[in-house]
Amino acid sequence: MKKDTRHSLEYSAGVSSSVHQSNVSNKSGAQNHNDPFHIQDADVTIPFGSYHQHYLINDKYLFAVGVVDILPQCLSSVYSFYDPELSRTLNLGKITALYEIEWVKRAMRFRQDLRYYYLGYYIHSCQKMKYKAQFKPSELLCPVRSVWVDFEEAEKRLEDRSPIRHCCNISTPDEEYFRNDSKGQICEPKRDEKAKESVVNRVLFDIGAGTYLTLNMVTDEAKEIIYPLLESLLEEVGNDIASECVVKLC
């Protein structure tokens, strides 16, 4: 999931007052009380690589650390950890994200190719990842076509097309993804029925045997149990994703 930082002004403004009142600074920059983030030019011109950003109160109390990768086109947020008691009031995970967004905005002045803030993997059914969708505008990467899709459109397609697993083609428009019934109404997704059985037979699964298996490696009795499970996966996520999955059945 990535965020285009060209449109993130409202987030930095929303956190400024509370951060300034707490006299929070980033260890790498000198304090400037007119700038609640205390980001200096030297902070955004550092070499590419992995960094730990230290968040301090009064230059003494370390209350949060952000682990980031600085890459040619983005700042990738890897992980953050912080004081759990203080975070109950300040929501420190979001504060570190806001600082990182502000860092990207300022770094853009010196790095022409850098314009994105990457939030990493997004699992729609995982409540702990829901916060990532609150930073807007943002995009999700389609696992089938490897193109970025506006999050609001991607969320709708995830819920409509893959209501259980939340994994599917999110970049193809509905008129291309679904087929119409005899009355011209959109119904089930378009599927290559001829290829379905071939794909199901190639899907890897794990039954705790110490190695991954395919259907031609198990008994006929096992096939009767496993085939419908793999078929349901394929019908929901599509041939492309299913053929790259390892299905855990143990």
C-alpha positions in Angstrom: 0.0 0.0 0.0 1.4 3.4 -0.8 0.4 7.0 -0.3 0.9 9.9 -2.6 2.4 12.6 -0.3 1.5 15.4 -2.6 -1.9 15.5 -1.0 -1.1 15.0 2.7 -1.1 18.6 4.0 -4.2 18.0 6.2 -2.5 15.3 8.2 0.5 17.3 9.2 -1.7 20.2 10.1 -3.9 18.0 12.3 -1.0 16.8 14.4 1.0 20.0 14.7 -0.5 21.5 17.9 -0.4 18.4 20.0 3.2 17.6 18.9 4.3 21.1 19.6 2.8 21.2 23.0 4.7 18.0 23.9 7.9 19.5 22.6 8.6 16.5 20.5 11.7 16.4 18.3 13.4 14.0 16.1 16.9 13.2 17.3 18.6 13.9 14.0 17.4 17.5 13.8 18.0 20.7 15.8 14.9 22.1 17.5 12.9 24.8 15.9 9.8 25.8 17.8 8.2 27.2 14.6 8.4 23.8 13.1 6.7 21.1 15.2 8.4 18.3 13.2 11.9 19.7 13.6 13.0 18.4 10.2 16.1 20.0 8.8 17.5 19.9 5.3 20.3 17.6 6.6 17.6 15.1 7.7 16.1 14.7 4.2 19.4 14.6 2.2 20.9 11.6 4.0 22.0 8.6 1.9 19.7 5.7 0.8 19.5 3.0 3.4 17.7 1.7 6.6 17.3 4.0 9.6 15.9 4.2 13.1 14.1 7.4 13.8 14.2 8.3 17.5 11.3 10.4 18.9 12.1 12.3 22.0 10.3 14.5 24.6 12.5 17.4 25.8 15.5 15.7 24.1 15.6 13.2 26.9 12.7 10.7 27.0 12.7 8.3 24.1 9.0 7.3 23.6 9.0 5.9 20.0 11.2 4.5 17.3 10.3 4.3 13.6 12.2 1.9 11.4 12.3 3.1 7.8 14.0 2.4 4.4 14.9 5.4 2.3 14.7 4.3 -1.3 15.0 6.3 -4.6 11.3 6.7 -5.1 9.9 6.4 -1.6 10.2 6.2 2.1 9.1 2.7 3.2 7.7 2.4 6.7 9.0 -0.9 8.0 7.9 -0.9 11.6 7.4 1.3 14.7 7.4 0.6 18.4 6.6 3.0 21.2 5.6 3.5 24.8 2.3 1.7 25.1 1.0 3.9 28.1 1.8 7.1 26.3 0.2 5.8 23.1 -3.1 5.4 24.8 -3.4 9.2 24.8 -1.3 10.3 21.8 -1.8 7.4 19.3 1.9 7.2 18.7 1.7 4.9 15.7 -0.2 7.5 13.7 2.2 10.3 15.0 5.2 8.4 13.6 3.4 7.9 10.3 2.6 11.6 10.1 6.2 12.5 10.7 7.3 10.1 8.0 4.8 11.7 5.6 6.1 15.1 6.4 9.7 13.8 5.8 8.7 12.7 2.3 7.1 16.0 1.5 10.2 17.9 2.4 12.6 15.4 0.8 10.8 15.9 -2.5 12.5 19.3 -2.8 15.9 17.6 -3.0 15.0 14.2 -4.5 13.1 14.6 -7.7 12.2 10.9 -8.0 11.0 10.5 -4.4 7.3 11.1 -4.1 5.7 8.2 -2.2 5.2 6.9 1.3 4.9 3.1 1.4 2.9 1.6 4.3 3.7 -2.0 3.4 1.4 -5.0 3.2 -2.3 -4.5 3.7 -4.7 -7.3 4.7 -8.3 -6.1 4.5 -9.6 -8.5 7.2 -6.9 -7.7 9.7 -8.1 -5.0 12.1 -4.6 -4.0 13.1 -4.0 -2.9 9.5 -7.1 -0.9 9.1 -5.3 2.3 10.2 -3.4 2.3 6.9 -6.6 3.1 5.0 -7.1 6.2 7.0 -4.2 8.0 5.2 -5.7 9.5 2.0 -5.4 9.5 -0.9 -3.7 6.1 -1.0 -3.5 3.1 -3.4 -3.3 -0.7 -3.3 -1.2 -2.8 -5.7 -3.2 -5.2 -7.7 -1.7 -8.7 -7.2 -2.7 -9.8 -10.7 -1.7 -6.9 -13.0 0.8 -5.1 -10.7 -0.8 -1.7 -11.1 -1.8 0.7 -8.4 -5.5 1.3 -7.8 -7.1 4.0 -5.7 -7.9 2.6 -2.3 -11.6 3.5 -2.3 -12.2 1.7 -5.6 -9.9 -1.2 -4.5 -11.8 -1.7 -1.3 -15.1 -1.9 -3.0 -13.8 -4.5 -5.5 -12.2 -6.5 -2.7 -15.5 -6.8 -0.9 -17.6 -7.4 -4.0 -15.3 -9.9 -5.7 -13.6 -11.7 -2.8 -15.7 -11.4 0.3 -14.0 -14.2 2.2 -10.3 -14.1 1.3 -10.1 -10.4 0.2 -7.6 -11.3 -2.5 -8.4 -10.8 -6.2 -7.9 -8.8 -9.3 -8.7 -5.2 -8.2 -7.6 -3.3 -11.3 -9.9 -4.7 -14.0 -13.2 -2.7 -14.4 -16.4 -4.4 -13.6 -17.5 -4.5 -17.2 -14.4 -6.6 -18.1 -14.3 -8.6 -14.9 -17.9 -9.9 -14.8 -20.0 -11.4 -17.5 -23.6 -10.6 -18.2 -26.5 -13.0 -17.9 -29.2 -13.4 -20.6 -31.0 -10.3 -19.4 -27.8 -8.2 -19.6 -27.3 -8.0 -15.9 -23.9 -8.4 -14.4 -23.5 -11.8 -12.6 -20.6 -14.0 -11.9 -16.9 -13.3 -12.8 -15.6 -14.3 -16.2 -13.6 -17.5 -15.8 -11.7 -19.7 -18.3 -13.6 -23.0 -17.5 -11.3 -25.0 -19.7 -8.3 -23.9 -17.7 -9.9 -24.3 -14.3 -9.3 -28.0 -13.8 -5.7 -27.6 -15.0 -5.1 -24.8 -12.6 -6.7 -26.7 -9.7 -4.5 -29.6 -10.4 -1.4 -27.4 -10.2 -2.2 -25.6 -7.0 0.2 -26.5 -4.2 -1.2 -27.5 -0.8 0.3 -28.4 2.6 -1.2 -31.3 4.6 1.7 -31.5 7.0 3.6 -34.2 5.0 6.8 -32.2 5.1 6.6 -31.1 1.5 4.0 -29.4 -0.7 1.7 -31.6 -2.8 -0.6 -31.4 -5.8 -3.7 -33.4 -6.5 -1.9 -36.0 -8.6 0.2 -36.9 -5.6 -2.7 -38.0 -3.3 -5.2 -40.8 -3.2 -8.6 -40.7 -4.9 -10.3 -40.4 -1.5 -8.1 -37.4 -0.6 -8.9 -35.8 -4.0 -12.6 -35.9 -3.2 -12.0 -33.9 -0.1 -9.4 -31.5 -1.3 -10.6 -30.7 -4.8 -13.7 -28.7 -3.7 -11.5 -26.7 -1.4 -9.1 -25.7 -4.1 -11.9 -25.1 -6.6 -13.6 -22.6 -4.2 -10.3 -20.8 -3.8 -9.9 -20.5 -7.6 -13.5 -19.4 -8.1 -13.0 -16.5 -5.6 -9.5 -15.3 -6.3 -9.1 -16.3 -10.0 -6.7 -18.5 -11.9 -3.7 -16.2 -11.8 -3.6 -15.8 -8.0 -4.7 -19.4 -7.3 -1.8 -20.8 -9.4 0.7 -19.0 -7.2 -0.8 -20.0 -3.8 0.2 -22.6 -1.3 -3.0 -23.7 0.5 -2.4 -24.8 4.1 -4.8 -27.7 4.9 -3.3 -28.8 8.2 
